[in-house]
Amino acid sequence: MSVNDFLKKNLNIYHIVGMVLGVGLSMIYWVKAGQFSDNFLKKSPVLMAIWGILIGYVLCDLVFNSQKRKEDENKRQEQE
């Protein structure tokens, strides 16, 4: 399996939207409160951006995969 196949399988448009929203919201947080913190994660904008990317990806993945599962279950119930 190549890297391109892996990315095509695991990176959809909603993942990209979630990552962009995560970065945007984490940067807003950093500007408002994080830069004045003593925590090493909150103090660095790069680490906050990485954190935002990860959280955005995971949250969008959970939301959209749960919706797909519900749709699949509804289709199975209709077929029975």
Secondary structure in CASP SS format (residue, H / E / C, confidence):
PFRMAT SS
TARGET T0000
AUTHOR 0000-0000-0000
METHOD secondary structure of the structure
MODEL  1
M C 1.00
S C 1.00
V H 1.00
N H 1.00
D H 1.00
F H 1.00
L H 1.00
K H 1.00
K H 1.00
N H 1.00
L C 1.00
N C 1.00
I H 1.00
Y H 1.00
H H 1.00
I H 1.00
V H 1.00
G H 1.00
M H 1.00
V H 1.00
L H 1.00
G H 1.00
V H 1.00
G H 1.00
L H 1.00
S H 1.00
M H 1.00
I H 1.00
Y H 1.00
W H 1.00
V H 1.00
K H 1.00
A C 1.00
G H 1.00
Q H 1.00
F H 1.00
S C 1.00
D C 1.00
N C 1.00
F H 1.00
L H 1.00
K H 1.00
K H 1.00
S C 1.00
P H 1.00
V H 1.00
L H 1.00
M H 1.00
A H 1.00
I H 1.00
W H 1.00
G H 1.00
I H 1.00
L H 1.00
I H 1.00
G H 1.00
Y H 1.00
V H 1.00
L H 1.00
C H 1.00
D H 1.00
L H 1.00
V H 1.00
F H 1.00
N H 1.00
S H 1.00
Q H 1.00
K H 1.00
R H 1.00
K H 1.00
E H 1.00
D H 1.00
E H 1.00
N H 1.00
K H 1.00
R H 1.00
Q H 1.00
E H 1.00
Q H 1.00
E C 1.00
END
